[in-house]
Amino acid sequence: MNQILTKKLESLPELLSIGEVAETFGIHRDTLRNWEKAGKLTPLRVGPRQDRKYRKEDIQTLIDEMGSKLTLQQLEQFLWRSADILRGKIDSSDYKKYIFGLLFYKRISDVWDEEYKKIMDEYKDKNLAEADYNHRFQVSRDCKWSVISETSVNIGQKLNDIFDKITNVNSPKLDKIFDDLDFANKDRFPNETIQRLVNHFSQYNFGSNYISSDLLGDSYEYLIKQFAADAGKKGGEFYTPREVERIIIGIVKPHQRDHIYDPTVGSGGFLLEAYNYLKDKSSEQVARTLYFYGQEINIGTFAIAKINMFLHGLDSADIRRGDTLANPQFLNNTGNLQTFDIVVANPPYSIKDWEFVLFKGDKYGRTEGYDQPPNKNADYAFVLHIIKSMNINGRAGVVLPHGVLFRSGSEGRIREQIIKNDLLEAVIGLPPKLFYGTGIPAAILIFNRNKPEQKKGKILIIDAEKDFLEGKNQNTLRKQDIEKIIKAYDQYQDIEKYARVVDAKEIEESEYNLNVRRYIDSSEKQEEIDVKQVWKDLQTLEKEREEINKKVTGFIKELGYSE
């Protein structure tokens, strides 16, 4: 970084404007103003307007002090600017996978160099330094980032070839990671566009000595969120708001060595939230005892999830590609569904085109004891898969559209059967517009295969629909909103206009309708009106009005205006 910034500085004048300095560092002008307040970089004041001017030598001193490490904000801004290079050239819902792919490639190449240097410095043995067992990922010399950065023609095809080689030599670890990328399409990626992307990523060293796993992982999560917002409706296909994930993980409470499964894993947010939860509650060492599993049907999103796990240092996470309903990937030795301590999911809402026929003849026993879900809506197919994937002490949290709470027909019968089996522990109504691309109200359903005695035959209903921070296009849950929901669940008792523990008998009398408002009246209490008192007040006012009229009439007569 030092050399690159110094090189930029060479072509600039002796006195730099605030815009020139901001562009040199790749930061916002407000950041420079904050540096000035902190005494980190003090400008001269020049001219009648007292414009800020920065001396070259002061900038160079700061560059030397900063070294090669980036802050989280700088890294986020740097990575997001890579999207600007592709914006307008390809669809916004597509270019994320190319940026994620390049970022991951740069990371593993730079880390390989670090690992090589460390062994060479210690043992001075080239063969030992190149040995596979001394590297997290294998990157041969003809696949190094330096090779692609020095390529000037047919860069796209060269990238494709490198990705194929890296995949093969790291199989099965990196299988399908780069499958959805084609940089050789010159209509989408002219040579100069790819050159700009490569030059952009070449500005910094992405090795772990410069950018920690936590820092890179957090910035990657930031990118996922930004891309989800940019993609609008399609963003909801791979991104669940982290606040919603935080609620579910805070309720199911992962323990040491828990096996955690997400059948519609998306970008892997639920699994990361579980890791961060236990890391905060206990330690990183304890959090790393968790076992993570996920399945994703979309190949691009599958790659995002895999890369997300790798960048956070969770290489053991088992993420597989495939249709969870038609071809579940996690089976035990007898060919039945593998079961887990915790299952979490935000499946696609109410999909009409799903493998109904395959599910109808399900060999995994997911519909055993239950009605068949409707052929034009897969919501309850996912619910039945989740229930079947819970072990004898399993607990689960799933986000679903409100319709699952009250729709009739086969869905109503499945809901009845679940309640009779005493698997449902809580229903949480969420605020509107939390999810990208849809205003459909959603709810969280909490399942527990081994409910505590005091919760048996009961379901906690929470109405959290009114607690949120309103946004122009997207609403968000605040920290206090999240904590309020989790606390209400933990207490598992009635809270006026917010939570209610409902007996299964009452739900039966309501024909197994779980509509939140059927059980909780959260409407504002109307002020009671004392009709007698109001009538008395009106009579008093009428008398006062008559007295005023008499006085006014007297004044008019005195002035000689009366008839």
C-alpha positions as a printed Julia matrix, in Angstrom:
563×3 Matrix{Float64}:
   0.0     0.0     0.0
   2.81    2.41    0.89
   4.42    2.14   -2.54
   1.14    2.56   -4.39
   0.12    5.65   -2.42
   3.6     7.13   -2.73
   3.48    6.58   -6.49
   0.12    8.37   -6.66
   1.6    11.23   -4.68
   4.5    11.73   -7.1
   2.27   13.04   -9.91
   0.43   15.53   -7.67
   1.33   19.19   -6.92
   3.18   20.29   -3.78
  -0.03   21.57   -2.22
  -3.04   19.25   -2.51
  -6.72   20.04   -2.27
  -9.01   18.09    0.06
 -10.47   16.3    -2.97
  -7.03   15.21   -4.21
  -6.05   13.84   -0.8
  -9.39   12.04   -0.4
  -8.97   10.43   -3.83
  -5.36    9.43   -3.05
  -6.38    7.56    0.11
  -9.71    6.37   -1.31
 -11.68    7.91    1.53
 -14.5    10.41    2.0
 -13.69   14.1     2.55
 -15.42   13.92    5.93
 -12.8    11.38    7.0
 -10.09   13.98    6.35
 -12.02   16.51    8.4
 -12.19   13.97   11.23
  -8.43   13.39   10.92
  -7.94   17.14   11.23
 -10.01   17.25   14.44
  -7.99   14.35   15.84
  -4.7    16.1    14.97
  -3.76   13.29   12.59
  -3.38   15.51    9.52
  -3.47   19.3     9.74
  -3.92   21.32    6.52
  -2.81   24.82    5.67
  -5.47   27.48    5.17
  -4.99   29.32    1.87
  -6.69   32.24    0.13
  -9.61   34.47    1.07
 -11.89   31.44    1.52
  -9.32   29.73    3.75
  -9.41   26.58    1.62
  -7.69   23.49    3.0
  -4.35   22.68    1.34
  -2.22   19.7     2.31
   1.57   19.56    1.98
   3.05   16.58    0.16
   5.52   15.84    2.93
   2.69   15.7     5.52
   0.81   13.22    3.35
   3.92   11.08    2.92
   4.51   11.08    6.68
   0.96    9.87    7.24
   1.38    7.15    4.6
   4.49    5.91    6.38
   2.69    5.92    9.73
  -0.32    4.05    8.39
   1.75    1.21    7.0
  -0.11   -1.33    4.89
  -3.13   -2.0     7.07
  -6.65   -0.86    6.32
  -9.44    0.06    8.68
 -12.82   -1.66    8.27
 -14.35    1.51    6.81
 -11.51    1.93    4.31
 -11.75   -1.71    3.27
 -15.52   -1.52    2.83
 -15.23    1.61    0.69
 -12.42    0.08   -1.35
 -14.35   -3.12   -2.06
 -17.57   -1.28   -2.88
 -15.71    0.88   -5.41
 -14.84   -2.29   -7.31
 -18.55   -2.53   -8.11
 -18.37    0.88   -9.79
 -16.06   -0.6   -12.42
 -18.75   -3.1   -13.46
 -21.86   -1.04  -12.79
 -23.76   -0.41  -16.01
 -21.83   -3.07  -17.92
 -23.62   -6.1   -16.49
 -26.77   -6.57  -14.43
 -26.44   -5.53  -10.79
 -27.71   -8.93   -9.63
 -24.82  -10.64  -11.49
 -21.68   -8.62  -10.91
 -21.49   -9.46   -7.21
 -20.34  -13.0    -7.97
 -17.46  -11.74  -10.13
 -16.25   -9.34   -7.46
 -16.56  -11.98   -4.75
 -14.65  -14.45   -6.94
 -11.79  -12.02   -7.58
 -11.64  -11.01   -3.93
 -11.37  -14.63   -2.83
  -8.72  -15.39   -5.45
  -6.64  -12.38   -4.35
  -6.95  -13.46   -0.71
  -5.81  -17.06   -1.17
  -2.95  -16.01   -3.48
  -1.63  -13.41   -1.02
  -2.01  -15.8     1.93
  -0.06  -18.46    0.03
   2.77  -15.95   -0.44
   2.76  -15.21    3.3
   2.85  -18.89    4.18
   5.7   -19.46    1.72
   7.74  -16.54    3.09
   7.24  -17.68    6.68
   8.67  -21.15    5.99
  11.51  -19.75    3.88
  12.47  -17.27    6.6
  12.52  -20.04    9.18
  13.96  -23.02    7.3
  15.42  -21.61    4.06
  13.98  -24.66    2.25
  12.11  -23.97   -1.0
  10.63  -27.48   -1.3
   9.35  -27.32    2.26
   7.93  -23.83    1.71
   5.99  -25.07   -1.35
   4.75  -28.3     0.26
   0.97  -28.67    0.19
   0.67  -29.33    3.91
   2.11  -25.89    4.68
  -0.69  -24.1     2.82
  -4.36  -23.64    3.54
  -5.1   -23.5    -0.21
  -2.9   -24.64   -3.08
  -1.91  -21.89   -5.55
   0.71  -22.94   -8.1
   3.2   -20.42   -9.45
   1.37  -20.11  -12.78
  -1.81  -19.23  -10.88
  -0.46  -16.51   -8.61
  -2.09  -13.08   -8.57
   1.16  -11.6    -9.89
   0.64  -13.63  -13.09
  -2.78  -12.16  -13.81
  -1.67   -8.64  -12.81
   1.09   -8.82  -15.44
  -1.22  -10.16  -18.18
  -2.27   -7.53  -20.73
  -4.19   -9.49  -23.4
  -6.99  -12.06  -23.09
  -7.1   -11.48  -19.36
 -10.59  -12.96  -19.07
  -9.61  -16.31  -20.57
  -6.48  -16.35  -18.43
  -8.61  -15.86  -15.32
 -10.93  -18.7   -16.36
  -7.94  -21.0   -16.84
  -6.48  -20.06  -13.46
  -9.81  -20.66  -11.71
 -10.07  -24.12  -13.3
  -6.56  -25.02  -12.13
  -7.13  -23.72   -8.6
 -10.42  -25.62   -8.36
  -8.88  -28.88   -9.53
  -5.86  -28.75   -7.25
  -8.07  -27.85   -4.25
 -10.85  -30.36   -4.97
 -13.22  -31.09   -3.33
 -12.68  -28.09   -1.03
 -13.24  -25.49   -3.77
 -15.56  -27.46   -6.06
 -18.11  -25.21   -7.83
 -16.73  -22.02   -6.22
 -15.79  -20.51   -9.6
 -18.2   -22.5   -11.82
 -20.61  -19.62  -12.37
 -17.9   -17.17  -13.49
 -16.99  -16.53  -17.13
 -14.58  -13.65  -17.53
 -13.86  -14.68  -21.14
 -17.15  -13.21  -22.39
 -15.74  -10.11  -24.11
 -19.18   -8.59  -24.66
 -19.64   -8.39  -20.89
 -15.97   -8.04  -19.98
 -13.84   -6.12  -22.44
 -10.13   -6.54  -21.73
  -9.81   -2.99  -20.39
 -12.65   -3.56  -17.87
 -10.99   -6.65  -16.42
  -7.66   -4.81  -16.41
  -9.23   -2.06  -14.29
 -10.64   -4.64  -11.87
  -7.32   -6.43  -11.53
  -5.48   -3.11  -11.06
  -8.01   -2.1    -8.44
  -7.48   -5.24   -6.33
  -3.72   -5.05   -6.88
  -3.53   -1.86   -4.79
  -3.52   -3.76   -1.49
  -2.07   -6.9    -0.01
  -4.96   -9.13    1.09
  -2.81  -11.48    3.15
  -3.78  -12.26    6.74
  -0.83  -10.21    8.07
  -2.48   -7.13    6.58
  -6.19   -7.94    6.76
  -7.43  -10.27    9.5
 -10.15  -12.87    8.9
 -12.52  -10.88   11.11
 -11.87   -7.66    9.19
 -12.16   -9.24    5.77
 -15.16  -11.28    6.83
 -16.97   -8.21    8.16
 -16.26   -6.25    4.97
 -17.49   -9.2     2.89
 -20.72   -9.2     4.9
 -20.99   -5.47    4.23
 -20.62   -6.14    0.51
 -23.32   -8.82    0.61
 -25.71   -6.38    2.27
 -24.89   -3.61   -0.23
 -25.38   -5.94   -3.17
 -28.68   -7.14   -1.71
 -29.91   -3.54   -1.44
 -28.66   -2.83   -4.97
 -30.41   -5.9    -6.39
 -33.8    -4.98   -4.88
 -36.22   -7.89   -5.06
 -33.52  -10.36   -6.07
 -31.52   -9.37   -3.01
 -33.93  -11.27   -0.79
 -32.94  -14.48   -2.55
 -29.52  -14.57   -0.91
 -29.68  -12.18    2.05
 -31.62  -12.28    5.31
 -31.38   -9.13    7.43
 -28.86   -9.86   10.14
 -31.21   -8.43   12.77
 -33.75  -11.17   12.01
 -31.03  -13.83   12.17
 -29.9   -12.36   15.49
 -33.39  -12.85   16.97
 -33.58  -16.5    15.97
 -30.04  -17.32   17.11
 -30.67  -15.45   20.37
 -33.71  -17.68   20.93
 -32.28  -21.09   19.97
 -29.02  -20.29   21.82
 -26.25  -22.45   20.32
 -24.16  -24.44   22.78
 -20.66  -25.84   22.54
 -20.34  -28.57   19.88
 -23.88  -28.05   18.53
 -24.55  -29.18   14.97
 -26.3   -26.31   13.15
 -28.02  -26.71    9.77
 -29.52  -24.23    7.31
 -31.39  -25.99    4.45
 -31.67  -22.74    2.43
 -28.34  -21.29    3.46
 -28.19  -18.26    1.12
 -25.02  -16.31    1.88
 -24.48  -18.17    5.16
 -25.62  -15.42    7.51
 -27.42  -17.67   10.0
 -24.35  -19.87   10.45
 -22.08  -16.87   10.97
 -24.53  -15.36   13.45
 -24.45  -18.61   15.45
 -20.64  -18.5    15.46
 -20.57  -14.84   16.55
 -23.19  -15.5    19.25
 -21.13  -18.2    20.94
 -17.91  -16.26   20.39
 -19.4   -13.27   22.25
 -21.01  -15.4    24.97
 -17.97  -17.57   25.58
 -14.84  -17.4    23.42
 -13.57  -17.91   19.89
 -12.18  -21.28   20.93
 -15.6   -22.46   22.11
 -17.34  -21.0    19.03
 -15.05  -23.03   16.79
 -16.42  -26.25   18.3
 -19.69  -25.66   16.42
 -20.44  -27.77   13.35
 -21.98  -25.93   10.4
 -24.01  -27.38    7.53
 -25.87  -25.69    4.69
 -27.5   -26.42    1.35
 -28.2   -23.92   -1.44
 -29.88  -24.46   -4.81
 -28.48  -21.4    -6.61
 -24.9   -21.95   -7.75
 -23.95  -18.27   -7.5
 -25.34  -17.98   -3.98
 -23.73  -21.29   -3.04
 -20.34  -19.81   -4.0
 -21.05  -16.67   -1.94
 -21.78  -18.82    1.14
 -18.67  -20.97    0.68
 -16.45  -17.92    0.26
 -18.12  -16.29    3.28
 -17.18  -19.28    5.45
 -13.6   -19.36    4.12
 -13.04  -15.63    4.63
 -14.23  -15.96    8.25
 -11.79  -18.82    8.78
 -14.57  -21.43    9.06
 -13.11  -23.86    6.53
 -14.83  -26.88    8.09
 -18.33  -25.56    7.34
 -20.03  -28.12    5.11
 -21.89  -26.19    2.41
 -23.41  -28.25   -0.41
 -25.29  -27.41   -3.57
 -28.68  -28.82   -4.51
 -32.45  -28.64   -4.17
 -33.21  -29.3    -0.5
 -36.77  -30.47   -1.14
 -36.01  -32.68   -4.16
 -32.5   -33.83   -3.36
 -31.43  -33.23    0.26
 -27.66  -33.59    0.57
 -27.3   -34.38    4.26
 -28.15  -38.03    4.86
 -27.06  -40.5     7.52
 -25.54  -43.95    6.99
 -28.97  -45.53    6.49
 -29.99  -43.06    3.78
 -32.37  -41.11    5.99
 -32.19  -37.4     6.68
 -29.36  -36.38    8.98
 -30.65  -34.68   12.13
 -29.23  -31.66   13.94
 -29.28  -29.83   17.26
 -30.37  -26.58   15.6
 -32.06  -25.87   12.27
 -32.42  -22.28   11.04
 -33.85  -21.05    7.76
 -35.38  -18.27    5.72
 -36.7   -20.3     2.75
 -38.0   -18.65   -0.42
 -41.57  -17.54    0.19
 -44.53  -19.38   -1.34
 -42.72  -20.74   -4.39
 -45.15  -22.24   -6.88
 -42.7   -24.15   -9.05
 -41.28  -26.88   -6.83
 -40.78  -30.65   -6.99
 -44.25  -31.52   -5.71
 -44.38  -34.99   -7.28
 -41.01  -36.02   -5.83
 -42.01  -34.72   -2.41
 -45.36  -36.52   -2.6
 -43.56  -39.84   -2.92
 -40.96  -38.73   -0.38
 -38.59  -41.53    0.61
 -37.23  -39.55    3.54
 -40.45  -39.68    5.58
 -40.95  -35.93    5.73
 -44.73  -36.2     5.22
 -45.12  -39.16    7.57
 -48.02  -38.28    9.88
 -48.78  -35.1     7.93
 -50.85  -34.03    4.95
 -49.15  -33.36    1.64
 -48.33  -29.63    1.12
 -50.19  -27.98   -1.79
 -48.61  -28.32   -5.23
 -48.54  -24.52   -5.78
 -46.97  -23.49   -2.48
 -43.82  -24.95   -0.9
 -43.93  -23.14    2.47
 -45.02  -26.17    4.47
 -42.76  -28.49    2.47
 -39.84  -26.54    3.96
 -41.44  -26.66    7.42
 -41.82  -30.46    7.24
 -38.22  -30.81    6.04
 -37.03  -28.69    8.97
 -39.05  -30.7    11.51
 -37.71  -33.98   10.11
 -34.15  -32.58   10.35
 -34.39  -31.89   14.11
 -32.87  -34.48   16.44
 -34.6   -35.67   19.63
 -33.58  -32.48   21.43
 -33.62  -30.33   18.31
 -34.81  -26.75   18.16
 -35.48  -24.67   15.08
 -36.23  -21.12   13.99
 -37.67  -20.36   10.57
 -38.87  -17.16    8.87
 -42.05  -17.56    6.82
 -44.8   -15.37    5.31
 -47.76  -14.62    7.59
 -50.02  -16.79    5.45
 -48.64  -19.97    7.03
 -50.34  -18.92   10.27
 -53.89  -19.02    8.96
 -54.17  -20.51    5.44
 -56.65  -23.39    5.28
 -56.81  -26.6     3.22
 -53.87  -29.0     3.48
 -51.73  -26.26    5.04
 -54.3   -25.82    7.8
 -54.29  -29.55    8.45
 -50.47  -29.66    8.6
 -50.53  -26.74   11.04
 -53.09  -28.62   13.18
 -50.94  -31.77   13.16
 -47.83  -29.82   14.18
 -49.68  -28.2    17.09
 -51.15  -31.55   18.2
 -47.63  -33.0    18.15
 -46.64  -30.13   20.46
 -43.67  -29.08   18.32
 -44.43  -25.38   18.0
 -43.06  -23.29   20.86
 -43.48  -19.68   19.7
 -44.82  -17.46   16.91
 -43.38  -13.96   16.45
 -45.05  -11.43   14.17
 -42.42   -9.19   12.56
 -42.69   -5.57   11.35
 -43.34   -4.89    7.65
 -40.7    -4.18    4.99
 -37.76   -5.82    6.73
 -36.84   -7.96    3.73
 -35.41   -6.82    0.42
 -37.82   -6.68   -2.47
 -40.99   -7.62   -0.61
 -43.43   -5.91    1.71
 -45.06   -9.24    2.63
 -45.48   -9.5     6.42
 -43.37  -12.28    7.87
 -43.31  -14.28   11.07
 -40.76  -16.36   12.95
 -41.82  -19.86   14.0
 -39.85  -21.53   16.79
 -39.99  -25.33   17.01
 -38.76  -27.56   19.82
 -38.83  -31.35   19.75
 -38.24  -31.51   23.52
 -40.22  -28.66   25.06
 -39.7   -28.0    28.79
 -42.54  -29.22   30.99
 -43.87  -25.72   31.66
 -44.16  -25.04   27.92
 -45.92  -28.23   26.92
 -49.37  -27.74   25.46
 -48.69  -24.01   25.08
 -47.52  -21.6    22.38
 -46.05  -18.15   23.02
 -47.42  -15.51   20.64
 -45.4   -12.29   20.32
 -46.63   -9.22   18.44
 -43.47   -7.3    17.47
 -45.0    -5.63   14.41
 -44.85   -2.08   15.78
 -41.28   -2.0    17.08
 -38.87   -0.91   14.33
 -36.98    1.98   12.81
 -38.81    3.21    9.74
 -36.8     3.73    6.56
 -37.63    5.1     3.14
 -37.5     1.76    1.35
 -36.54   -0.61    4.11
 -37.42   -0.85    7.79
 -34.89   -2.13   10.31
 -34.96   -3.64   13.78
 -33.08   -1.73   16.44
 -31.02   -3.32   19.18
 -33.77   -2.69   21.73
 -36.36   -4.3    19.44
 -34.24   -7.45   19.12
 -33.56   -7.62   22.85
 -37.25   -7.1    23.66
 -38.27  -10.1    21.53
 -35.59  -12.39   22.95
 -36.4   -11.34   26.53
 -40.12  -11.98   25.97
 -39.31  -15.45   24.66
 -36.98  -16.23   27.58
 -39.56  -15.11   30.14
 -42.34  -17.04   28.35
 -45.15  -15.16   30.06
 -47.9   -12.68   29.24
 -46.91   -9.09   28.48
 -49.78   -6.69   27.96
 -50.36   -5.89   24.28
 -47.11   -7.65   23.3
 -46.9   -11.3    24.29
 -49.26  -14.03   25.42
 -48.86  -17.68   26.34
 -51.79  -19.42   24.66
 -53.07  -22.84   25.65
 -53.37  -25.37   22.82
 -57.05  -25.83   23.72
 -57.77  -22.19   22.87
 -55.96  -22.58   19.57
 -58.02  -25.67   18.84
 -61.2   -23.67   19.51
 -59.91  -21.12   16.98
 -59.59  -23.93   14.41
 -55.79  -23.85   14.68
 -55.58  -20.34   13.3
 -52.36  -18.74   14.56
 -52.96  -15.2    13.35
 -51.16  -13.05   15.89
 -53.92  -10.45   16.2
 -56.43  -13.14   17.07
 -54.62  -13.61   20.39
 -53.08  -10.21   21.11
 -54.93   -6.91   20.95
 -52.14   -4.38   20.46
 -54.42   -1.53   19.43
 -54.18    1.74   21.33
 -56.6     1.98   24.22
 -59.36    4.49   23.44
 -60.15    7.06   26.06
 -63.45    6.38   27.79
 -65.96    9.22   27.4
 -68.17   10.25   30.34
 -71.29   11.24   28.4
 -73.01   12.8    31.44
 -70.02   15.01   32.19
 -69.69   16.05   28.53
 -73.4    17.0    28.45
 -72.99   18.97   31.65
 -69.96   20.81   30.2
 -71.92   21.66   27.05
 -74.8    23.1    29.11
 -72.33   25.23   31.07
 -70.78   26.52   27.85
 -74.24   27.3    26.47
 -75.09   29.39   29.54
 -71.76   31.26   29.24
 -72.51   31.93   25.57
 -75.96   33.38   26.45
 -74.41   35.69   29.07
 -71.82   36.96   26.53
 -74.57   37.57   23.96
 -76.51   39.69   26.47
 -73.42   41.82   27.19
 -72.66   42.31   23.48
 -76.28   43.32   22.8
 -76.09   45.9    25.64
 -72.88   47.41   24.19
 -74.48   47.73   20.75
 -77.5    49.58   22.24
 -75.22   51.98   24.1
 -73.44   52.81   20.85
 -76.8    53.59   19.21
 -76.7    50.76   16.66
 -79.8    48.97   17.9
 -83.04   49.13   15.92
